[in-house]
């Protein structure tokens, strides 16, 4: 269909069909030749980004390919412009050429050096063109610009799509009849070729002129960047450009000293400026100038500035302007040593307990004392002579309430506390004690760990695996891959921050008590955390309500790992199924309240129990580790190589952590032909693929036995229903009457009762109906359950046997 005949909704649906994530933008509401141009947002003709900024509250983060959501948006705003989120999610990046800022000249220079881009995937915009390409993965650094007048729109940005209207009245449209991105590698070639030769280099900083940063300097830099973000985001109109320039200059002064990275400063300040309402073209220019100026004049570090001024406290004047007092006080609290962070829309602090650390909301009393300790509050009073003097004051109660009663804080975000070095998603090492901004974790460790190879060889990885699996040499594993699964569990917990996705539940099970299943879980936490994990006993039930209650309460603590101990029945919970595939957050209702809470899901889950079974869809979310022994009293065994085992791990913990990190790095570098495990691709890359390459054993093999064990009673139900009804129709109440009747001696009915009991299906119409609906149209043992049109007595069912 010609471009001009497609509606905005049809364009949005088309792009979603390409796999591109779309969202609605504001539009211009006057005719093309009418002036002044008015945006549909509340700023109208004063808008600085007319027809280009998001209509949705979460901006481009709400972008989706879900057609139902897209229809809702464009039914509500039929002529909304269309935004497409760039980055890995859409597998899309755009070379944005702005003719007003010499983009054509820059493109000519790029063509002279790298050759022309393809003629496909071109969109004409109001001031230039977009060249659309697949997102280049595995590129070390994606620049924000390729030169004057050319922006590279990648992760964390978006474009206005063809089918939208520019504020000049020009329609965004595809060129050459091509409605798709090109498959060319032109962008990767340009990026890896470092753009144009004439791009300015940053001034080199002589490290010998400066002292090395210390932990205090890194913490202060992270808090300074958060403060800069808020200063830009809240800057009033007329001061936004100047404020952004000031903050960019200061932050790149810290980049020059090595306490911040170029990427995190650019991404943070650009996002803040976008929220403030500045257009992208203006933002990038200001940031580039600030980047150059900041690199030219490195900023003194916090530790240098504090020398000789340790006792000096910042002053805040008590006055009526509550907002100004609050911002000034928060700026003072962003200094290192305050131990303040934000989590779950609360200000929190890290509390040191006897054997661990916990993340707790800041209490009003403690917060008051912190303000009084860090800030010198003053108030002005009038003397008898009529002069005003400043005297000491206490923090006002209204100030304390106002500072704590908010949903977002100018504080670093904290997810969890860890106790050993870990890897970031790019494979870099987090080994400095304290807060790591990129992974949002706090590392508590003063130990010296062995060096980790930057690019481990196969031999180094094999040696590391031998070191690790020696821990479990005395355990009676059923299969060899169960022992390798133990190594995977340790790698998953130690390298959890490198896994950008969910992690399956590790389940330790045995036929009899005393075999060592809980000790297995303890070995995992002892390596990663230096202590055994706290146990979470739970009584499972047919509905999984006990599990659901526990999940949110445990995740809210920010624990690195959680062990569900002594599972006494079938572990089954829709909430657990959902949480184990949720990333990066999980939302559920708070117990006893009508409000919901959203929590981070970077916690690793484990479970232990005798003869554990798994209901629902849990079987594909579990990595089982199975022990088996013929001894009547396995707890009385003697002659262990490592005894006591946990003491052995504690004594050798540094080398064991180093082994896990080495294996994690090695696994991230290898390629295998393993079939991906749905929802757990990122986990496989770190904690599965490398182990398979080293041993030829796939730890996911254990799921086959779990799946068979899970489906056995379901197969029993299907076979019994076929034997009773054949192809005849029936309703759930008919089945219920048969299984609850004391006078029915049919062996098929008895088999049906046994199978339903094994599945934990209660003898009620509601429970039975839910079970039948959950198995509709599934092939179980060659029999398919079919649903028919509703009858007076409810939905009817029938069994169909496949030939």
C-alpha positions, -999 to 999 in steps of 0.1 A, spaced: 0 0 0 14 35 -8 28 53 22 3 82 22 -26 58 26 -14 42 58 -27 55 91 -3 62 121 -17 30 138 -10 9 107 25 22 105 30 14 142 16 -21 137 39 -26 107 70 -16 127 60 -39 155 57 -67 130 94 -60 121 102 -66 158 108 -28 164 95 -15 197 72 15 192 55 41 214 35 73 208 49 108 205 33 142 207 24 159 174 20 194 160 -17 204 162 -18 233 137 -17 231 99 17 230 82 17 266 70 3 281 102 25 298 127 35 297 155 38 259 155 20 244 184 28 210 201 1 188 215 19 188 249 10 212 277 38 236 266 22 242 232 41 268 211 68 270 238 78 234 235 114 230 225 109 195 210 77 198 190 62 166 178 92 146 189 89 138 226 70 108 242 33 109 251 37 81 276 48 86 312 78 63 309 89 76 276 108 53 253 110 27 281 73 19 275 81 9 239 66 -24 229 57 -48 200 25 -58 218 -3 -51 193 -30 -48 220 -10 -20 237 -3 -4 204 -40 -4 195 -49 11 228 -24 40 223 -34 49 188 -71 44 195 -66 71 222 -43 93 201 -50 84 164 -26 109 149 2 106 174 36 106 159 55 73 161 86 67 181 109 36 176 132 26 204 167 19 192 191 -6 206 193 -44 211 156 -48 219 146 -36 185 179 -47 168 180 -12 153 203 18 152 200 49 131 226 73 116 208 106 120 220 132 95 210 168 103 216 190 73 213 222 94 245 213 113 267 203 84 256 167 85 259 164 47 295 175 48 303 150 75 286 122 55 307 131 25 338 127 46 326 94 60 319 82 25 353 92 13 369 71 41 345 41 44 325 41 12 288 49 8 260 35 30 234 13 12 205 29 -6 180 8 14 168 16 49 166 54 43 140 77 58 136 113 48 131 135 79 123 172 83 159 183 84 178 154 68 177 116 66 179 85 88 200 56 76 186 25 95 209 -5 103 208 -36 125 222 -28 160 259 -37 160 265 -61 188 299 -69 205 312 -34 197 334 -21 226 322 15 224 292 29 206 298 67 201 269 91 203 280 110 172 300 102 140 309 139 135 293 173 133 257 170 123 255 132 125 242 115 156 243 77 161 210 66 177 216 34 196 209 20 231 190 45 253 176 66 224 148 66 198 139 80 164 108 95 149 95 70 124 83 73 89 46 80 88 50 108 114 48 146 106 77 170 113 68 204 129 78 220 95 48 201 80 71 176 61 61 140 63 87 115 75 88 90 46 107 60 33 130 64 3 132 40 -26 102 21 -16 122 2 10 103 -2 43 130 -21 63 165 -15 78 194 -25 55 214 -56 65 246 -38 58 275 -37 83 284 -1 74 278 12 109 301 -14 125 329 -6 100 326 31 108 325 26 146 354 1 146 373 25 122 369 52 149 349 76 127 366 105 110 403 112 112 397 148 121 377 140 153 393 159 182 412 138 207 408 145 244 438 162 260 461 136 276 464 138 314 498 131 330 490 106 358 522 115 376 508 149 384 479 135 404 475 111 433 457 78 429 419 78 436 409 60 468 375 44 477 362 77 491 369 94 457 349 67 438 319 70 462 320 108 460 321 107 422 291 84 420 271 107 443 283 138 425 269 123 392 235 117 409 235 153 422 244 165 387 215 145 372 190 162 396 204 196 390 199 192 352 166 175 355 151 202 378 166 232 361 140 259 353 134 270 317 160 296 306 187 279 328 187 243 315 214 247 288 237 266 312 231 240 340 238 211 316 271 228 305 282 233 341 275 198 352 291 183 320 322 203 326 324 191 363 316 155 356 342 151 328 367 166 351 361 135 373 363 113 342 398 127 335 408 116 371 394 80 365 366 80 391 338 80 364 335 66 329 328 85 298 297 64 290 280 67 323 284 105 324 271 109 288 241 86 294 231 100 328 233 137 318 217 132 284 187 114 300 184 141 326 185 168 299 158 149 279 135 149 309 142 186 314 129 191 279 160 200 259 161 186 223 187 159 215 206 179 189 211 207 215 220 182 243 247 165 223 264 197 214 265 209 250 278 175 262 306 175 236 318 209 247 316 200 283 335 167 276 364 186 260 365 213 286 364 188 315 391 166 301 413 197 297 409 206 334 408 175 356 389 181 389 404 177 423 394 145 441 373 144 473 403 131 493 424 160 481 398 186 488 392 173 523 429 175 533 431 201 561 393 205 562 382 174 579 362 192 605 345 217 582 307 211 579 285 226 552 259 251 563 221 251 555 201 281 565 166 273 580 140 293 562 105 291 547 115 277 513 112 240 520 122 228 485 154 248 486 163 236 520 157 200 510 178 202 478 207 218 497 205 192 524 204 163 499 235 178 482 253 176 515 242 140 521 256 130 488 291 131 503 309 98 509 305 81 542 268 89 546 258 53 537 226 64 520 211 48 489 177 43 474 158 11 469 121 3 463 114 41 463 128 44 498 159 60 512 179 30 527 211 23 545 233 -8 549 231 -22 584 260 -43 596 247 -73 615 267 -101 634 273 -123 603 259 -103 574 247 -70 561 211 -60 554 195 -31 535 170 -13 557 148 18 552 162 49 569 143 56 602 133 92 610 153 93 642 185 81 626 180 104 597 176 134 620 209 125 638 226 121 604 215 155 593 227 171 625 260 153 623 268 162 587 252 197 583 255 228 603 220 242 605 217 279 611 188 303 614 187 341 614 174 360 644 170 397 650 190 413 678 178 442 701 199 465 680 179 455 649 207 435 633 203 399 620 227 372 631 230 335 625 227 311 654 227 273 656 195 254 649 181 219 647 168 203 615 131 213 612 106 184 614 89 196 582 122 193 564 129 158 576 93 147 566 96 164 532 130 148 525 119 113 533 83 115 519 91 112 482 92 84 456 126 92 440 158 103 457 190 120 445 208 89 458 226 60 441 203 30 435 212 -2 455 201 -37 446 221 -60 469 252 -65 491 278 -90 480 308 -105 497 332 -114 469 344 -99 436 321 -103 407 319 -97 370 300 -71 351 280 -80 319 310 -69 298 333 -93 317 351 -66 337 359 -72 373 343 -56 403 369 -60 430 370 -27 448 352 -27 482 323 -3 483 295 8 459 297 -1 422 275 23 402 273 2 370 260 -30 387 242 -12 417 258 -35 442 279 -29 474 309 -51 478 319 -60 514 353 -76 513 388 -67 526 403 -100 515 430 -103 488 418 -126 460 441 -142 434 444 -125 401 419 -135 374 430 -141 338 417 -114 315 411 -140 287 412 -175 304 425 -203 282 409 -237 281 437 -251 303 432 -223 329 394 -229 329 399 -267 332 422 -262 362 397 -238 378 369 -264 373 391 -291 390 396 -267 420 359 -261 423 344 -296 419 369 -310 444 346 -295 471 320 -321 464 342 -352 459 325 -370 488 288 -365 477 270 -394 460 256 -377 429 233 -398 407 249 -385 375 281 -367 366 262 -337 353 247 -332 388 282 -325 401 289 -301 372 256 -284 381 271 -276 415 299 -257 398 272 -239 378 254 -229 410 286 -213 424 294 -195 392 258 -182 390 260 -167 425 295 -154 423 290 -139 388 253 -130 392 259 -94 382 272 -105 348 240 -123 340 216 -98 324 186 -121 328 169 -145 352 186 -175 368 169 -209 372 162 -224 406 188 -249 418 170 -278 435 190 -302 458 171 -334 464 177 -369 478 158 -401 485 165 -400 523 174 -375 550 210 -371 560 224 -375 525 237 -339 524 213 -319 502 211 -289 525 249 -290 529 252 -287 492 233 -254 493 255 -243 521 286 -249 501 274 -226 474 266 -197 497 298 -203 517 320 -198 486 301 -167 474 293 -150 507 317 -165 533 288 -178 554 259 -203 551 227 -190 537 197 -183 559 171 -210 556 135 -203 546 113 -233 556 80 -234 540 49 -256 539 38 -259 503 2 -264 494 -19 -270 463 -24 -233 455 12 -221 463 -1 -193 485 26 -200 511 53 -196 484 37 -164 471 37 -148 505 73 -156 510 86 -144 475 80 -107 478 90 -104 515 123 -121 508 131 -101 476 125 -69 494 154 -77 517 179 -75 488 194 -109 497 219 -123 472 206 -158 476 175 -175 492 172 -211 502 137 -227 505 146 -255 529 130 -289 536 103 -288 509 78 -313 522 55 -316 492 52 -308 456 68 -274 451 41 -256 430 33 -219 427 23 -197 397 40 -168 415 73 -187 417 69 -197 380 65 -160 371 93 -147 394 119 -172 381 115 -158 345 110 -121 355 138 -97 347 149 -72 358 120 -66 382 91 -85 397 58 -69 408 32 -83 432 8 -71 459 22 -64 493 6 -88 518 -22 -72 537 -23 -41 515 -40 -31 483 -7 -16 469 19 -34 448 57 -34 452 83 -38 425 116 -54 434 148 -64 417 151 -101 407 189 -105 408 186 -128 437 195 -165 431 170 -191 444 177 -226 458 155 -253 473 162 -285 491 140 -314 501 136 -352 501 121 -366 468 112 -332 456 86 -328 429 77 -298 409 42 -287 398 30 -262 372 56 -250 348 84 -252 374 100 -282 358 116 -261 330 128 -234 355 148 -258 377 183 -272 376 181 -304 397 210 -318 417 202 -354 428 219 -374 455 214 -412 461 229 -436 486 222 -472 496 232 -466 532 205 -469 557 219 -441 579 238 -418 555 243 -392 583 267 -416 600 291 -418 571 328 -413 579 361 -410 559 355 -377 542 384 -360 523 373 -325 535 360 -326 571 345 -304 582 336 -293 547 325 -257 554 357 -250 573 377 -263 543 358 -239 520 363 -210 544 401 -216 545 403 -218 507 376 -194 498 398 -169 479 410 -195 455 375 -210 450 361 -175 442 389 -170 417 381 -203 401 344 -194 397 353 -160 382 378 -176 358 351 -201 347 325 -173 343 349 -153 321 358 -183 301 322 -193 296 314 -157 283 340 -162 256 331 -196 242 305 -206 215 286 -239 217 259 -256 197 237 -261 228 200 -256 223 192 -224 242 171 -228 274 142 -204 270 143 -173 292 178 -183 304 200 -174 275 220 -149 295 225 -174 323 236 -201 298 263 -177 285 279 -174 319 271 -206 339 263 -233 314 281 -230 280 317 -230 293 311 -261 315 297 -280 285 327 -270 264 350 -283 291 333 -315 301 308 -324 273 281 -326 300 250 -304 299 236 -295 333 201 -290 317 200 -328 311 186 -332 347 154 -315 336 144 -345 315 138 -367 346 120 -338 363 98 -333 333 90 -370 331 83 -371 369 60 -341 366 41 -354 336 36 -390 349 5 -382 370 -9 -359 342 -5 -388 319 -23 -410 344 -53 -385 344 -54 -385 306 -53 -423 303 -80 -427 330 -103 -401 314 -98 -419 280 -106 -453 296 -137 -439 312 -152 -416 285 -133 -425 253 -143 -398 228 -176 -389 245 -181 -354 260 -182 -348 297 -182 -319 322 -160 -315 352 -189 -321 376 -194 -356 361 -158 -364 368 -161 -349 403 -192 -371 411 -173 -402 400 -141 -396 421 -161 -386 452 -185 -415 451 -180 -442 477 -200 -467 456 -179 -465 425 -156 -496 421 -144 -489 386 -106 -494 385 -102 -465 360 -120 -442 384 -96 -453 412 -66 -447 389 -80 -412 382 -84 -405 419 -48 -415 426 -34 -394 397 -54 -363 408 -42 -368 444 -6 -370 432 -11 -337 414 -25 -321 445 -58 -313 427 -85 -309 454 -118 -326 451 -137 -295 441 -152 -283 408 -131 -252 408 -98 -270 413 -107 -296 387 -119 -270 362 -86 -251 366 -66 -283 360 -85 -291 329 -81 -256 315 -44 -257 321 -40 -289 301 -63 -279 272 -50 -289 237 -19 -305 251 -6 -338 238 2 -360 269 11 -395 260 -7 -394 227 -40 -382 241 -53 -346 237 -78 -329 259 -103 -308 239 -127 -281 251 -162 -276 235 -188 -248 236 -203 -241 270 -233 -262 281 -259 -254 307 -237 -272 332 -205 -255 321 -178 -262 296 -177 -297 281 -146 -317 274 -136 -347 254 -105 -368 249 -89 -374 214 -64 -402 209 -38 -395 183 -30 -423 158 
